[in-house]
């Protein structure tokens, strides 16, 4: 009866999609993605000798540098997060930091 | 991450695949820009010379290996952080 089964789940399942949950998951994904892309760029610029490409392979020094760079970047992220939470808990909010967004909304209204 | 049911997971997967495609195109154009900027300096001819060609292939290979390594380390560090949060 594989007909009724679609990847181990019934075609007639009663599950519904909660758009709020999807949106939240998608924002969490974006956060991770932005972080990954910054690391990729930052560590390339810090670790790779861009003046001269002597070989396509990563050198030993580059390998070590990249590993440390990734760890350090994420540690900096953690520290800044903790710092902001401790010192500016109430001020460091989207509404406070990105005030101009509200201006844009206001402008649309008038 | 919040637990999604099967249907939501499918929906989310679709979104992620779209994002992945977009991101891949962005990555590609960044790579072209990077290797052009690092390797191409001679404008006495419109053809790439041998030095530029070897530089470009090394640059591209280097970047691919770099992103592979960063990806691996990134995953490791993330797993570690999630463990510490628990």
N, CA and C atoms of all chains as a GROMACS GRO file, in nm:
protein
  588
    1UNK      N    1   0.084  -0.121   0.000
    1UNK     CA    2   0.000   0.000   0.000
    1UNK      C    3   0.087   0.126   0.000
    2UNK      N    4   0.195   0.123  -0.074
    2UNK     CA    5   0.290   0.235  -0.068
    2UNK      C    6   0.227   0.364  -0.121
    3UNK      N    7   0.120   0.351  -0.192
    3UNK     CA    8   0.034   0.451  -0.248
    3UNK      C    9  -0.013   0.555  -0.148
    4UNK      N   10  -0.042   0.504  -0.028
    4UNK     CA   11  -0.093   0.595   0.075
    4UNK      C   12   0.018   0.658   0.157
    5UNK      N   13   0.135   0.607   0.133
    5UNK     CA   14   0.246   0.651   0.216
    5UNK      C   15   0.340   0.738   0.134
    6UNK      N   16   0.372   0.850   0.190
    6UNK     CA   17   0.463   0.941   0.122
    6UNK      C   18   0.578   0.973   0.216
    7UNK      N   19   0.693   0.918   0.189
    7UNK     CA   20   0.809   0.934   0.278
    7UNK      C   21   0.775   0.899   0.423
    8UNK      N   22   0.704   0.791   0.440
    8UNK     CA   23   0.672   0.747   0.575
    8UNK      C   24   0.563   0.828   0.641
    9UNK      N   25   0.503   0.920   0.568
    9UNK     CA   26   0.395   0.994   0.630
    9UNK      C   27   0.270   0.985   0.543
   10UNK      N   28   0.156   0.985   0.606
   10UNK     CA   29   0.033   0.968   0.532
   10UNK      C   30   0.002   1.092   0.449
   11UNK      N   31  -0.055   1.072   0.332
   11UNK     CA   32  -0.094   1.184   0.247
   11UNK      C   33  -0.211   1.260   0.308
   12UNK      N   34  -0.281   1.190   0.397
   12UNK     CA   35  -0.401   1.250   0.455
   12UNK      C   36  -0.373   1.297   0.598
   13UNK      N   37  -0.250   1.335   0.623
   13UNK     CA   38  -0.217   1.378   0.758
   13UNK      C   39  -0.292   1.507   0.790
   14UNK      N   40  -0.318   1.526   0.916
   14UNK     CA   41  -0.395   1.642   0.958
   14UNK      C   42  -0.304   1.756   1.002
   15UNK      N   43  -0.174   1.738   0.979
   15UNK     CA   44  -0.080   1.842   1.023
   15UNK      C   45  -0.103   1.970   0.945
   16UNK      N   46  -0.090   2.082   1.015
   16UNK     CA   47  -0.105   2.210   0.947
   16UNK      C   48   0.025   2.287   0.958
   17UNK      N   49   0.040   2.386   0.871
   17UNK     CA   50   0.161   2.466   0.871
   17UNK      C   51   0.137   2.595   0.949
   18UNK      N   52   0.223   2.618   1.048
   18UNK     CA   53   0.214   2.742   1.124
   18UNK      C   54   0.316   2.841   1.065
   19UNK      N   55   0.269   2.943   0.994
   19UNK     CA   56   0.360   3.035   0.926
   19UNK      C   57   0.455   3.108   1.022
   20UNK      N   58   0.410   3.128   1.144
   20UNK     CA   59   0.494   3.197   1.243
   20UNK      C   60   0.617   3.113   1.275
   21UNK      N   61   0.593   2.980   1.291
   21UNK     CA   62   0.705   2.891   1.322
   21UNK      C   63   0.803   2.883   1.206
   22UNK      N   64   0.747   2.882   1.084
   22UNK     CA   65   0.833   2.876   0.965
   22UNK      C   66   0.918   3.003   0.957
   23UNK      N   67   0.853   3.116   0.982
   23UNK     CA   68   0.923   3.245   0.975
   23UNK      C   69   1.036   3.249   1.078
   24UNK      N   70   1.007   3.199   1.197
   24UNK     CA   71   1.107   3.201   1.304
   24UNK      C   72   1.227   3.111   1.267
   25UNK      N   73   1.195   2.993   1.214
   25UNK     CA   74   1.302   2.902   1.174
   25UNK      C   75   1.385   2.964   1.063
   26UNK      N   76   1.317   3.036   0.975
   26UNK     CA   77   1.386   3.097   0.863
   26UNK      C   78   1.477   3.212   0.909
   27UNK      N   79   1.433   3.287   1.010
   27UNK     CA   80   1.518   3.393   1.066
   27UNK      C   81   1.639   3.333   1.135
   28UNK      N   82   1.616   3.224   1.211
   28UNK     CA   83   1.729   3.157   1.276
   28UNK      C   84   1.830   3.107   1.175
   29UNK      N   85   1.778   3.058   1.063
   29UNK     CA   86   1.866   3.013   0.956
   29UNK      C   87   1.948   3.130   0.901
   30UNK      N   88   1.881   3.244   0.879
   30UNK     CA   89   1.949   3.361   0.824
   30UNK      C   90   2.062   3.409   0.916
   31UNK      N   91   2.035   3.406   1.046
   31UNK     CA   92   2.136   3.450   1.143
   31UNK      C   93   2.263   3.365   1.128
   32UNK      N   94   2.243   3.234   1.124
   32UNK     CA   95   2.355   3.141   1.110
   32UNK      C   96   2.427   3.164   0.977
   33UNK      N   97   2.347   3.189   0.875
   33UNK     CA   98   2.400   3.206   0.741
   33UNK      C   99   2.486   3.332   0.729
   34UNK      N  100   2.436   3.441   0.786
   34UNK     CA  101   2.512   3.567   0.784
   34UNK      C  102   2.643   3.547   0.858
   35UNK      N  103   2.635   3.478   0.973
   35UNK     CA  104   2.755   3.454   1.051
   35UNK      C  105   2.856   3.370   0.970
   36UNK      N  106   2.807   3.268   0.908
   36UNK     CA  107   2.897   3.182   0.829
   36UNK      C  108   2.964   3.261   0.717
   37UNK      N  109   2.886   3.342   0.647
   37UNK     CA  110   2.943   3.419   0.536
   37UNK      C  111   3.044   3.523   0.583
   38UNK      N  112   3.020   3.583   0.699
   38UNK     CA  113   3.119   3.678   0.750
   38UNK      C  114   3.247   3.606   0.785
   39UNK      N  115   3.235   3.489   0.847
   39UNK     CA  116   3.353   3.411   0.883
   39UNK      C  117   3.432   3.375   0.758
   40UNK      N  118   3.358   3.331   0.656
   40UNK     CA  119   3.422   3.291   0.532
   40UNK      C  120   3.506   3.405   0.475
   41UNK      N  121   3.447   3.524   0.471
   41UNK     CA  122   3.516   3.640   0.415
   41UNK      C  123   3.631   3.685   0.504
   42UNK      N  124   3.600   3.701   0.633
   42UNK     CA  125   3.699   3.752   0.727
   42UNK      C  126   3.823   3.662   0.731
   43UNK      N  127   3.800   3.533   0.746
   43UNK     CA  128   3.913   3.442   0.764
   43UNK      C  129   3.992   3.426   0.633
   44UNK      N  130   3.925   3.444   0.520
   44UNK     CA  131   3.999   3.441   0.394
   44UNK      C  132   4.095   3.558   0.390
   45UNK      N  133   4.043   3.676   0.423
   45UNK     CA  134   4.127   3.796   0.417
   45UNK      C  135   4.238   3.793   0.521
   46UNK      N  136   4.212   3.732   0.637
   46UNK     CA  137   4.312   3.732   0.743
   46UNK      C  138   4.416   3.622   0.725
   47UNK      N  139   4.377   3.510   0.665
   47UNK     CA  140   4.466   3.393   0.665
   47UNK      C  141   4.533   3.362   0.531
   48UNK      N  142   4.471   3.402   0.422
   48UNK     CA  143   4.524   3.363   0.292
   48UNK      C  144   4.611   3.476   0.235
   49UNK      N  145   4.724   3.438   0.186
   49UNK     CA  146   4.812   3.536   0.122
   49UNK      C  147   4.757   3.570  -0.016
   50UNK      N  148   4.693   3.686  -0.025
   50UNK     CA  149   4.627   3.722  -0.151
   50UNK      C  150   4.720   3.791  -0.249
   51UNK      N  151   4.843   3.820  -0.203
   51UNK     CA  152   4.940   3.883  -0.292
   51UNK      C  153   4.992   3.784  -0.394
   52UNK      N  154   5.006   3.660  -0.347
   52UNK     CA  155   5.070   3.560  -0.431
   52UNK      C  156   5.008   3.423  -0.409
   53UNK      N  157   4.949   3.367  -0.513
   53UNK     CA  158   4.894   3.233  -0.503
   53UNK      C  159   4.997   3.132  -0.551
   54UNK      N  160   5.080   3.085  -0.460
   54UNK     CA  161   5.185   2.992  -0.500
   54UNK      C  162   5.132   2.853  -0.527
   55UNK      N  163   5.030   2.814  -0.453
   55UNK     CA  164   4.970   2.683  -0.477
   55UNK      C  165   4.821   2.688  -0.449
   56UNK      N  166   4.749   2.594  -0.512
   56UNK     CA  167   4.604   2.588  -0.491
   56UNK      C  168   4.568   2.529  -0.357
   57UNK      N  169   4.654   2.441  -0.306
   57UNK     CA  170   4.630   2.380  -0.175
   57UNK      C  171   4.648   2.482  -0.064
   58UNK      N  172   4.581   2.457   0.047
   58UNK     CA  173   4.605   2.539   0.165
   58UNK      C  174   4.739   2.498   0.224
   59UNK      N  175   4.820   2.596   0.262
   59UNK     CA  176   4.947   2.561   0.328
   59UNK      C  177   4.917   2.524   0.472
   60UNK      N  178   5.019   2.467   0.536
   60UNK     CA  179   5.004   2.427   0.676
   60UNK      C  180   4.967   2.549   0.762
   61UNK      N  181   5.037   2.658   0.738
   61UNK     CA  182   5.010   2.779   0.815
   61UNK      C  183   4.868   2.830   0.794
   62UNK      N  184   4.822   2.825   0.670
   62UNK     CA  185   4.686   2.870   0.639
   62UNK      C  186   4.583   2.783   0.708
   63UNK      N  187   4.607   2.651   0.706
   63UNK     CA  188   4.516   2.558   0.773
   63UNK      C  189   4.499   2.591   0.920
   64UNK      N  190   4.613   2.610   0.987
   64UNK     CA  191   4.610   2.639   1.131
   64UNK      C  192   4.541   2.771   1.155
   65UNK      N  193   4.577   2.870   1.073
   65UNK     CA  194   4.519   3.004   1.086
   65UNK      C  195   4.367   2.999   1.073
   66UNK      N  196   4.317   2.927   0.972
   66UNK     CA  197   4.172   2.921   0.948
   66UNK      C  198   4.100   2.860   1.069
   67UNK      N  199   4.154   2.748   1.120
   67UNK     CA  200   4.090   2.685   1.236
   67UNK      C  201   4.079   2.781   1.353
   68UNK      N  202   4.189   2.849   1.380
   68UNK     CA  203   4.188   2.943   1.494
   68UNK      C  204   4.094   3.059   1.466
   69UNK      N  205   4.097   3.106   1.342
   69UNK     CA  206   4.016   3.221   1.302
   69UNK      C  207   3.867   3.194   1.324
   70UNK      N  208   3.821   3.075   1.282
   70UNK     CA  209   3.679   3.040   1.297
   70UNK      C  210   3.641   3.040   1.444
   71UNK      N  211   3.723   2.973   1.526
   71UNK     CA  212   3.694   2.966   1.669
   71UNK      C  213   3.691   3.106   1.731
   72UNK      N  214   3.791   3.186   1.693
   72UNK     CA  215   3.800   3.319   1.753
   72UNK      C  216   3.683   3.407   1.714
   73UNK      N  217   3.645   3.401   1.588
   73UNK     CA  218   3.532   3.482   1.542
   73UNK      C  219   3.408   3.450   1.625
   74UNK      N  220   3.385   3.320   1.644
   74UNK     CA  221   3.265   3.280   1.718
   74UNK      C  222   3.276   3.316   1.865
   75UNK      N  223   3.397   3.318   1.918
   75UNK     CA  224   3.415   3.359   2.057
   75UNK      C  225   3.385   3.509   2.070
   76UNK      N  226   3.432   3.587   1.973
   76UNK     CA  227   3.404   3.731   1.974
   76UNK      C  228   3.252   3.752   1.971
   77UNK      N  229   3.186   3.677   1.887
   77UNK     CA  230   3.041   3.685   1.876
   77UNK      C  231   2.975   3.660   2.012
   78UNK      N  232   3.024   3.554   2.081
   78UNK     CA  233   2.970   3.519   2.211
   78UNK      C  234   2.993   3.630   2.313
   79UNK      N  235   3.116   3.686   2.312
   79UNK     CA  236   3.150   3.790   2.408
   79UNK      C  237   3.066   3.915   2.388
   80UNK      N  238   3.052   3.955   2.262
   80UNK     CA  239   2.975   4.075   2.235
   80UNK      C  240   2.829   4.053   2.275
   81UNK      N  241   2.779   3.932   2.246
   81UNK     CA  242   2.642   3.899   2.286
   81UNK      C  243   2.625   3.913   2.437
   82UNK      N  244   2.720   3.856   2.512
   82UNK     CA  245   2.713   3.859   2.658
   82UNK      C  246   2.726   4.003   2.708
   83UNK      N  247   2.816   4.079   2.649
   83UNK     CA  248   2.839   4.217   2.690
   83UNK      C  249   2.712   4.300   2.671
   84UNK      N  250   2.653   4.286   2.553
   84UNK     CA  251   2.532   4.361   2.524
   84UNK      C  252   2.419   4.321   2.617
   85UNK      N  253   2.410   4.192   2.644
   85UNK     CA  254   2.305   4.144   2.735
   85UNK      C  255   2.324   4.201   2.875
   86UNK      N  256   2.448   4.202   2.922
   86UNK     CA  257   2.475   4.248   3.059
   86UNK      C  258   2.456   4.398   3.073
   87UNK      N  259   2.514   4.474   2.978
   87UNK     CA  260   2.521   4.618   2.999
   87UNK      C  261   2.406   4.696   2.937
   88UNK      N  262   2.358   4.647   2.826
   88UNK     CA  263   2.259   4.726   2.752
   88UNK      C  264   2.133   4.648   2.728
   89UNK      N  265   2.096   4.567   2.824
   89UNK     CA  266   1.985   4.475   2.803
   89UNK      C  267   1.863   4.544   2.744
   90UNK      N  268   1.829   4.660   2.800
   90UNK     CA  269   1.706   4.726   2.756
   90UNK      C  270   1.726   4.811   2.632
   91UNK      N  271   1.847   4.866   2.616
   91UNK     CA  272   1.870   4.953   2.502
   91UNK      C  273   1.895   4.877   2.373
   92UNK      N  274   1.956   4.759   2.386
   92UNK     CA  275   1.998   4.686   2.265
   92UNK      C  276   1.883   4.603   2.209
   93UNK      N  277   1.790   4.672   2.149
   93UNK     CA  278   1.675   4.604   2.088
   93UNK      C  279   1.661   4.656   1.945
   94UNK      N  280   1.598   4.577   1.860
   94UNK     CA  281   1.581   4.622   1.721
   94UNK      C  282   1.517   4.761   1.714
   95UNK      N  283   1.417   4.784   1.798
   95UNK     CA  284   1.345   4.913   1.797
   95UNK      C  285   1.437   5.030   1.828
   96UNK      N  286   1.534   5.006   1.918
   96UNK     CA  287   1.626   5.114   1.957
   96UNK      C  288   1.739   5.132   1.858
   97UNK      N  289   1.794   5.021   1.811
   97UNK     CA  290   1.913   5.027   1.727
   97UNK      C  291   1.876   5.065   1.584
   98UNK      N  292   1.764   5.016   1.538
   98UNK     CA  293   1.725   5.041   1.398
   98UNK      C  294   1.603   5.132   1.393
   99UNK      N  295   1.620   5.251   1.450
   99UNK     CA  296   1.507   5.345   1.459
   99UNK      C  297   1.456   5.387   1.321
  100UNK      N  298   1.547   5.392   1.226
  100UNK     CA  299   1.506   5.442   1.094
  100UNK      C  300   1.402   5.354   1.028
  101UNK      N  301   1.391   5.228   1.073
  101UNK     CA  302   1.287   5.142   1.016
  101UNK      C  303   1.149   5.199   1.048
  102UNK      N  304   1.138   5.248   1.173
  102UNK     CA  305   1.010   5.305   1.213
  102UNK      C  306   0.978   5.429   1.132
  103UNK      N  307   1.083   5.508   1.103
  103UNK     CA  308   1.063   5.628   1.020
  103UNK      C  309   1.004   5.589   0.886
  104UNK      N  310   1.058   5.481   0.830
  104UNK     CA  311   1.009   5.435   0.700
  104UNK      C  312   0.861   5.397   0.708
  105UNK      N  313   0.826   5.328   0.818
  105UNK     CA  314   0.686   5.288   0.834
  105UNK      C  315   0.598   5.412   0.847
  106UNK      N  316   0.647   5.511   0.927
  106UNK     CA  317   0.570   5.634   0.945
  106UNK      C  318   0.548   5.705   0.812
  107UNK      N  319   0.654   5.710   0.732
  107UNK     CA  320   0.645   5.779   0.603
  107UNK      C  321   0.541   5.714   0.513
  108UNK      N  322   0.534   5.580   0.519
  108UNK     CA  323   0.437   5.509   0.437
  108UNK      C  324   0.294   5.546   0.476
  109UNK      N  325   0.279   5.574   0.606
  109UNK     CA  326   0.145   5.603   0.657
  109UNK      C  327   0.095   5.739   0.610
  110UNK      N  328   0.184   5.838   0.610
  110UNK     CA  329   0.140   5.975   0.580
  110UNK      C  330   0.134   6.001   0.430
  111UNK      N  331   1.670   2.482   1.792
  111UNK     CA  332   1.562   2.520   1.700
  111UNK      C  333   1.430   2.455   1.741
  112UNK      N  334   1.325   2.528   1.722
  112UNK     CA  335   1.192   2.481   1.755
  112UNK      C  336   1.158   2.358   1.673
  113UNK      N  337   1.080   2.268   1.731
  113UNK     CA  338   1.049   2.148   1.654
  113UNK      C  339   0.934   2.176   1.556
  114UNK      N  340   0.957   2.139   1.431
  114UNK     CA  341   0.856   2.159   1.328
  114UNK      C  342   0.793   2.024   1.296
  115UNK      N  343   0.666   2.023   1.262
  115UNK     CA  344   0.606   1.897   1.220
  115UNK      C  345   0.647   1.866   1.076
  116UNK      N  346   0.607   1.748   1.028
  116UNK     CA  347   0.655   1.704   0.896
  116UNK      C  348   0.625   1.802   0.785
  117UNK      N  349   0.503   1.851   0.784
  117UNK     CA  350   0.463   1.945   0.679
  117UNK      C  351   0.544   2.073   0.686
  118UNK      N  352   0.564   2.121   0.807
  118UNK     CA  353   0.641   2.244   0.826
  118UNK      C  354   0.787   2.222   0.784
  119UNK      N  355   0.836   2.102   0.818
  119UNK     CA  356   0.974   2.071   0.778
  119UNK      C  357   0.992   2.076   0.627
  120UNK      N  358   0.892   2.021   0.556
  120UNK     CA  359   0.897   2.023   0.409
  120UNK      C  360   0.897   2.167   0.358
  121UNK      N  361   0.809   2.247   0.417
  121UNK     CA  362   0.799   2.388   0.378
  121UNK      C  363   0.932   2.460   0.404
  122UNK      N  364   0.986   2.433   0.522
  122UNK     CA  365   1.112   2.498   0.560
  122UNK      C  366   1.225   2.456   0.468
  123UNK      N  367   1.225   2.329   0.432
  123UNK     CA  368   1.330   2.277   0.342
  123UNK      C  369   1.328   2.350   0.209
  124UNK      N  370   1.206   2.375   0.159
  124UNK     CA  371   1.192   2.448   0.032
  124UNK      C  372   1.255   2.587   0.044
  125UNK      N  373   1.225   2.654   0.155
  125UNK     CA  374   1.279   2.788   0.177
  125UNK      C  375   1.432   2.784   0.182
  126UNK      N  376   1.484   2.686   0.257
  126UNK     CA  377   1.629   2.675   0.271
  126UNK      C  378   1.695   2.649   0.136
  127UNK      N  379   1.630   2.565   0.053
  127UNK     CA  380   1.688   2.537  -0.078
  127UNK      C  381   1.694   2.662  -0.165
  128UNK      N  382   1.591   2.744  -0.156
  128UNK     CA  383   1.593   2.872  -0.230
  128UNK      C  384   1.707   2.960  -0.182
  129UNK      N  385   1.718   2.969  -0.050
  129UNK     CA  386   1.824   3.051   0.008
  129UNK      C  387   1.961   2.999  -0.032
  130UNK      N  388   1.973   2.867  -0.034
  130UNK     CA  389   2.100   2.804  -0.069
  130UNK      C  390   2.140   2.840  -0.212
  131UNK      N  391   2.043   2.836  -0.301
  131UNK     CA  392   2.068   2.868  -0.441
  131UNK      C  393   2.114   3.013  -0.455
  132UNK      N  394   2.042   3.103  -0.389
  132UNK     CA  395   2.075   3.245  -0.394
  132UNK      C  396   2.216   3.268  -0.341
  133UNK      N  397   2.242   3.204  -0.226
  133UNK     CA  398   2.369   3.220  -0.159
  133UNK      C  399   2.483   3.167  -0.245
  134UNK      N  400   2.454   3.058  -0.313
  134UNK     CA  401   2.555   2.998  -0.399
  134UNK      C  402   2.592   3.091  -0.514
  135UNK      N  403   2.493   3.155  -0.573
  135UNK     CA  404   2.519   3.250  -0.680
  135UNK      C  405   2.602   3.368  -0.629
  136UNK      N  406   2.567   3.413  -0.509
  136UNK     CA  407   2.640   3.525  -0.448
  136UNK      C  408   2.785   3.486  -0.423
  137UNK      N  409   2.802   3.364  -0.370
  137UNK     CA  410   2.936   3.312  -0.342
  137UNK      C  411   3.019   3.306  -0.469
  138UNK      N  412   2.954   3.261  -0.575
  138UNK     CA  413   3.022   3.247  -0.703
  138UNK      C  414   3.068   3.383  -0.756
  139UNK      N  415   2.979   3.480  -0.753
  139UNK     CA  416   3.021   3.610  -0.806
  139UNK      C  417   3.127   3.676  -0.719
  140UNK      N  418   3.119   3.650  -0.587
  140UNK     CA  419   3.225   3.698  -0.499
  140UNK      C  420   3.360   3.636  -0.533
  141UNK      N  421   3.356   3.507  -0.566
  141UNK     CA  422   3.479   3.437  -0.601
  141UNK      C  423   3.541   3.495  -0.727
  142UNK      N  424   3.456   3.519  -0.825
  142UNK     CA  425   3.505   3.578  -0.950
  142UNK      C  426   3.570   3.714  -0.922
  143UNK      N  427   3.501   3.793  -0.839
  143UNK     CA  428   3.553   3.926  -0.808
  143UNK      C  429   3.687   3.916  -0.735
  144UNK      N  430   3.692   3.825  -0.638
  144UNK     CA  431   3.814   3.806  -0.558
  144UNK      C  432   3.931   3.769  -0.649
  145UNK      N  433   3.912   3.667  -0.732
  145UNK     CA  434   4.022   3.618  -0.813
  145UNK      C  435   4.059   3.717  -0.924
  146UNK      N  436   3.961   3.789  -0.974
  146UNK     CA  437   3.991   3.893  -1.072
  146UNK      C  438   4.077   4.000  -1.007
  147UNK      N  439   4.034   4.043  -0.890
  147UNK     CA  440   4.105   4.150  -0.821
  147UNK      C  441   4.246   4.108  -0.780
  148UNK      N  442   4.263   3.981  -0.741
  148UNK     CA  443   4.394   3.935  -0.696
  148UNK      C  444   4.487   3.897  -0.811
  149UNK      N  445   4.432   3.858  -0.924
  149UNK     CA  446   4.516   3.797  -1.029
  149UNK      C  447   4.531   3.879  -1.156
  150UNK      N  448   4.433   3.960  -1.188
  150UNK     CA  449   4.438   4.027  -1.318
  150UNK      C  450   4.483   4.172  -1.303
  151UNK      N  451   4.601   4.198  -1.358
  151UNK     CA  452   4.653   4.334  -1.345
  151UNK      C  453   4.704   4.392  -1.476
  152UNK      N  454   4.720   4.305  -1.573
  152UNK     CA  455   4.780   4.348  -1.700
  152UNK      C  456   4.671   4.376  -1.802
  153UNK      N  457   4.659   4.502  -1.845
  153UNK     CA  458   4.556   4.534  -1.943
  153UNK      C  459   4.615   4.577  -2.077
  154UNK      N  460   4.733   4.520  -2.108
  154UNK     CA  461   4.791   4.546  -2.239
  154UNK      C  462   4.730   4.454  -2.344
  155UNK      N  463   4.654   4.354  -2.297
  155UNK     CA  464   4.586   4.265  -2.390
  155UNK      C  465   4.452   4.227  -2.330
  156UNK      N  466   4.357   4.193  -2.416
  156UNK     CA  467   4.226   4.153  -2.362
  156UNK      C  468   4.223   4.004  -2.330
  157UNK      N  469   4.329   3.932  -2.370
  157UNK     CA  470   4.338   3.789  -2.336
  157UNK      C  471   4.406   3.772  -2.201
  158UNK      N  472   4.363   3.671  -2.125
  158UNK     CA  473   4.431   3.640  -2.001
  158UNK      C  474   4.565   3.576  -2.035
  159UNK      N  475   4.673   3.624  -1.973
  159UNK     CA  476   4.802   3.560  -1.999
  159UNK      C  477   4.820   3.438  -1.908
  160UNK      N  478   4.924   3.362  -1.934
  160UNK     CA  479   4.945   3.237  -1.861
  160UNK      C  480   4.957   3.257  -1.711
  161UNK      N  481   5.026   3.363  -1.673
  161UNK     CA  482   5.045   3.388  -1.531
  161UNK      C  483   4.908   3.413  -1.464
  162UNK      N  484   4.826   3.492  -1.532
  162UNK     CA  485   4.694   3.521  -1.478
  162UNK      C  486   4.608   3.394  -1.470
  163UNK      N  487   4.618   3.312  -1.573
  163UNK     CA  488   4.538   3.188  -1.574
  163UNK      C  489   4.576   3.095  -1.460
  164UNK      N  490   4.706   3.075  -1.440
  164UNK     CA  491   4.745   2.986  -1.330
  164UNK      C  492   4.704   3.047  -1.196
  165UNK      N  493   4.721   3.177  -1.184
  165UNK     CA  494   4.683   3.244  -1.060
  165UNK      C  495   4.534   3.223  -1.033
  166UNK      N  496   4.451   3.238  -1.136
  166UNK     CA  497   4.306   3.223  -1.120
  166UNK      C  498   4.269   3.082  -1.076
  167UNK      N  499   4.333   2.981  -1.139
  167UNK     CA  500   4.294   2.845  -1.099
  167UNK      C  501   4.340   2.815  -0.957
  168UNK      N  502   4.456   2.868  -0.920
  168UNK     CA  503   4.501   2.848  -0.781
  168UNK      C  504   4.410   2.921  -0.684
  169UNK      N  505   4.373   3.041  -0.722
  169UNK     CA  506   4.285   3.123  -0.638
  169UNK      C  507   4.152   3.052  -0.615
  170UNK      N  508   4.094   2.998  -0.722
  170UNK     CA  509   3.965   2.930  -0.711
  170UNK      C  510   3.977   2.805  -0.624
  171UNK      N  511   4.085   2.727  -0.648
  171UNK     CA  512   4.105   2.606  -0.570
  171UNK      C  513   4.124   2.639  -0.422
  172UNK      N  514   4.206   2.741  -0.399
  172UNK     CA  515   4.232   2.785  -0.262
  172UNK      C  516   4.103   2.822  -0.192
  173UNK      N  517   4.019   2.898  -0.262
  173UNK     CA  518   3.895   2.943  -0.199
  173UNK      C  519   3.803   2.825  -0.167
  174UNK      N  520   3.794   2.730  -0.259
  174UNK     CA  521   3.710   2.614  -0.234
  174UNK      C  522   3.757   2.537  -0.112
  175UNK      N  523   3.888   2.518  -0.104
  175UNK     CA  524   3.941   2.445   0.012
  175UNK      C  525   3.921   2.524   0.140
  176UNK      N  526   3.935   2.656   0.128
  176UNK     CA  527   3.912   2.743   0.242
  176UNK      C  528   3.768   2.728   0.292
  177UNK      N  529   3.672   2.735   0.199
  177UNK     CA  530   3.532   2.730   0.242
  177UNK      C  531   3.498   2.592   0.300
  178UNK      N  532   3.561   2.489   0.246
  178UNK     CA  533   3.540   2.355   0.299
  178UNK      C  534   3.585   2.348   0.446
  179UNK      N  535   3.703   2.402   0.471
  179UNK     CA  536   3.759   2.398   0.606
  179UNK      C  537   3.677   2.484   0.702
  180UNK      N  538   3.641   2.604   0.656
  180UNK     CA  539   3.560   2.692   0.741
  180UNK      C  540   3.428   2.623   0.775
  181UNK      N  541   3.366   2.559   0.676
  181UNK     CA  542   3.240   2.489   0.700
  181UNK      C  543   3.253   2.383   0.807
  182UNK      N  544   3.361   2.305   0.798
  182UNK     CA  545   3.383   2.198   0.895
  182UNK      C  546   3.400   2.254   1.035
  183UNK      N  547   3.486   2.354   1.047
  183UNK     CA  548   3.512   2.413   1.179
  183UNK      C  549   3.388   2.481   1.235
  184UNK      N  550   3.314   2.545   1.146
  184UNK     CA  551   3.192   2.616   1.186
  184UNK      C  552   3.093   2.517   1.248
  185UNK      N  553   3.076   2.403   1.182
  185UNK     CA  554   2.987   2.299   1.233
  185UNK      C  555   3.032   2.251   1.370
  186UNK      N  556   3.162   2.225   1.380
  186UNK     CA  557   3.216   2.177   1.507
  186UNK      C  558   3.190   2.275   1.620
  187UNK      N  559   3.220   2.403   1.593
  187UNK     CA  560   3.205   2.505   1.696
  187UNK      C  561   3.059   2.522   1.735
  188UNK      N  562   2.971   2.516   1.635
  188UNK     CA  563   2.828   2.528   1.662
  188UNK      C  564   2.779   2.415   1.750
  189UNK      N  565   2.823   2.293   1.717
  189UNK     CA  566   2.783   2.177   1.796
  189UNK      C  567   2.830   2.194   1.940
  190UNK      N  568   2.951   2.243   1.954
  190UNK     CA  569   3.008   2.264   2.087
  190UNK      C  570   2.928   2.366   2.167
  191UNK      N  571   2.891   2.476   2.101
  191UNK     CA  572   2.815   2.580   2.169
  191UNK      C  573   2.677   2.530   2.210
  192UNK      N  574   2.613   2.455   2.120
  192UNK     CA  575   2.482   2.401   2.154
  192UNK      C  576   2.489   2.306   2.272
  193UNK      N  577   2.600   2.231   2.280
  193UNK     CA  578   2.620   2.141   2.392
  193UNK      C  579   2.631   2.218   2.522
  194UNK      N  580   2.706   2.331   2.517
  194UNK     CA  581   2.728   2.410   2.637
  194UNK      C  582   2.600   2.478   2.685
  195UNK      N  583   2.510   2.506   2.590
  195UNK     CA  584   2.384   2.570   2.627
  195UNK      C  585   2.294   2.476   2.702
  196UNK      N  586   2.304   2.348   2.673
  196UNK     CA  587   2.215   2.251   2.736
  196UNK      C  588   2.242   2.229   2.883
   0.00000   0.00000   0.00000
